[in-house]
Amino acid sequence: MNKATENTISGIDQDSRSDLIKIMLPYGLALLAQLPLLVLYFRRLWNLPHYQPFAIAILATAGIAIYRWPYGQPQPFFRSLASDILLLLGMVVAFLGMLFVEPWFAALSAMLIVTSFLARTFDRETGKSLWTCSLPLFVYLTLPLYLDVKLITSLQRYSATYTSRLLDLFGLGHHMDGTVIKVAVENVNGIREYGIEEACSGVQSFFTLLLVAVVFVVLSRRIKLTGWAVGVLAVCIAFLCFVLRATALSMPVWSESLLISGVGFILLPVLGFRATLLVLSAVFWALFVNIIRIILIPVVDILLGYDLSHGISHDILGYSALTLGILMIFSTDQFLLFLFGPVETENNESGSIGESIARFWNRIISADGSLGESNDVHKTASGRVPISKSGFSFIWIVAFLIIAMGAFQFADVRRSIAQTDLKVRFFDTDVTLDYEEDDIPKEVDGWKQVKYEVQDRSQGSDLGQRSDVWQFRSPTCAAVASLDQAFPGWHELTTCYKNQGWDLKTRVRKKPSDILGSETEADSWPFIEATFEKKTGEKGYLLFSHFDAFGEGVDAPEQWNSINSFFVRAQNRMSHRIRSSLLRGEVYQTQVFLTSFSDLDESVKQEVNERYLKIREQLRIRFKEKKKQLENATVTP
């Protein structure tokens, strides 16, 4: 090798290292900015047995990317619109993570950022993008709306159900209590009964098998992106599956089938037909191997007198079942290759029509593409466009915004990490105030106070962290008044009563002038009147409203439905600093509730409304006084 060639290679290596630093630095800083929320996210996962192997997914992504990295290439990174879009999506999701202090958003953002980074470089063997290396990470992105928990619960239920049927065929008497199977086994000590608990009857290997399937389709290059038309159609069908699952077809078998089908159609545009089928097969094989694992325990105990339900033998049984599941996934891949593998197009004796059909098949179904069209499948690195200066500027701008958002949310995350329950707090500090029995007069226009109590709950409870409760009696009724504190925003109290078994009959927004007969300044502070009924015939009558941290009345929504409920709950989930700046930091709830087994007279309702308006005003006055005393005590040295 001459000196000129050595200088050229040296220059190429220096340029490659320079580009690597210029790309990796902003991406690395963007990931580092979300590290606190990521720590919180993965600490939560570690407490869930099904998600504990998440470290393997991280190592798999890193290992595959390093193995396929284009070492020594003069242009390891290239311009990619898909990478830019993914990076923008990562920034948007990071913003949602800052807004709501939700670790799930940080995890999704980090995965999108890693995918964006890998999408900018290429596989040294095929010349195609390395974005597929990031897919193992998404296995451990928990599904929204607790869909993953519902899927696991369903698989546990089916595992126990089918095991019970097989035990019936085997002639072994047993009793199934939920997902626990109890079998009476006769031995030298008499009749011994043991139960296969949820930890064993569950599907702890499901996410591991899913990870194996995803890693396998990445390593074997089974992934094939579909066209835009197919992708849009698949997403529409997935949406239809989820709608049918939520509305028309809610039976258990249809519910799980529609869920799996919906997820499959979402994966189809990303993975391709055959890879999607292979990944979905992990659900079936997880169910299969766990049924085998469960049924072997009582059968081996009966035939051989050996206990597989505890100790190292139980662990060996579990790992053996997992190994069987992995082998079944490999076998499924060969079966799918036999059914949906690529078709030879060269030397095709079926003529032009047959060759066209074969090409269409390979383009739509096969992940390997046509055997005779390697130039279309393997795009060379030399044809890629290098990243421009504006491209580098774009990456740095997005990374800087993510870093700024991560710095802003650090205080919120730090407090959450210090908590043992790993929950994000609604408030920066304790915003409750201590009330006493005398904060409401012993008698309010004929209502006599008969009892007072304080109820303390965990912070973030649906009923508030603290409730001061006063019970009143009068010749016409018995009522309970309370101050519940604190909530991050409007708290729809009717929902809490519905969760306690009450059926909501009416909900009306009222103004004080509707009760007092003339307009007052308090009309800017409306309240909600609601009526309930239980199946026993008991009826409930509720009045409630809120005031904020400054003692100002909070407007009550006219209607309460799924739409405004979603927006209110979204506002309540915001970071306390953001919420208090844009909306309200915290609110305090006043209510009066009474029950009877007959409809209340209008005169009694009028009396309750009048007393409620006086009670809530008294509570608000005392709140302002207590808040002022607290502020003065804080300022005074």
Summary of the structure (lengths in Angstrom):
residues: 637
radius of gyration: 31.7
end to end distance: 80.1
largest distance: 109.1
contacts: 1947
relative contact order: 0.08
helix: 58%
strand: 14%
